[in-house]
C-alpha cells in the first residue's frame, strides 16, 4: 500500500532528525512535551499496526521510543540542574 510507504518514509525522516536532539547534551524540549509526544506517537503506532501498516508502525514505534529517551534525558538534566541550584 503506497500510503504505508509514504507515511513511514516521512516518519523515518523525523526519526533521523530526532537523533540530533538525543545526541545534544543540553538542548532538550520540556519534559511534558516529550512525555506526551512519546505517548501520542505510541498510540499512533499501535493504530498503524491494527491497520497492517507495518512500515509506518515500525517508524512510529521507534520515534515514540526516541521521544521517551528525550524525556528521560530531560528529567535527568532537570534533576542535575536542581541539585546544582540547591548546593
C-alpha positions in Angstrom: 0.0 0.0 0.0 1.6 3.3 -1.1 0.2 5.2 1.9 2.1 3.0 4.3 5.4 3.7 2.4 4.7 7.4 2.2 3.8 7.9 5.9 6.5 5.5 7.0 9.2 7.2 5.0 8.3 10.7 6.2 8.3 9.4 9.8 11.8 7.9 9.2 13.0 11.4 8.2 11.6 12.7 11.6 13.2 9.8 13.4 16.6 10.6 11.9 16.1 14.3 12.8 15.4 13.4 16.4 18.8 11.8 16.7 20.4 15.3 16.9 18.2 16.2 19.9 19.1 12.9 21.6 22.8 13.5 21.0 22.8 17.1 22.2 23.9 17.2 25.9 21.8 20.2 27.0 19.2 21.3 24.4 16.0 19.3 25.2 12.3 20.2 24.9 10.2 20.4 28.1 9.6 17.2 29.9 5.8 17.3 29.4 6.2 17.8 25.7 8.5 14.8 25.4 6.2 12.5 27.5 3.0 13.5 25.7 4.6 13.2 22.3 6.0 9.7 23.2 2.6 8.5 24.4 0.7 10.1 21.4 3.1 8.6 18.8 2.9 5.3 20.6 -0.9 5.3 20.2 -0.5 6.2 16.5 2.0 3.3 16.2 -0.5 0.8 17.6 -3.2 2.2 15.3 -0.9 1.6 12.3 -0.3 -2.0 13.4 -4.1 -2.6 13.6 -4.3 -1.4 10.0 -1.4 -3.6 8.9 0.6 -0.6 8.0 3.9 -2.2 9.2 6.4 0.2 7.7 4.5 3.1 9.4 4.2 1.1 12.6 7.9 0.4 12.9 8.9 4.0 12.2 6.3 5.4 14.7 7.3 2.9 17.3 11.0 3.9 17.0 10.0 7.6 17.1 7.9 7.0 20.2 10.9 5.3 21.8 13.2 8.2 20.8 10.8 10.7 22.5 10.9 8.5 25.6 14.7 8.7 25.6 14.4 12.5 25.2 12.0 12.6 28.2 14.4 10.6 30.3 17.3 12.9 29.3 15.2 16.0 30.1 14.3 14.5 33.5 17.9 13.8 34.3 19.0 17.2 33.1 16.4 19.0 35.3 17.4 16.8 38.3 21.1 17.7 37.9 20.3 21.4 37.5 18.0 21.3 40.6 20.8 19.7 42.6 23.3 22.4 41.5 20.9 25.1 42.4 20.3 23.8 45.9 24.0 23.1 46.7 
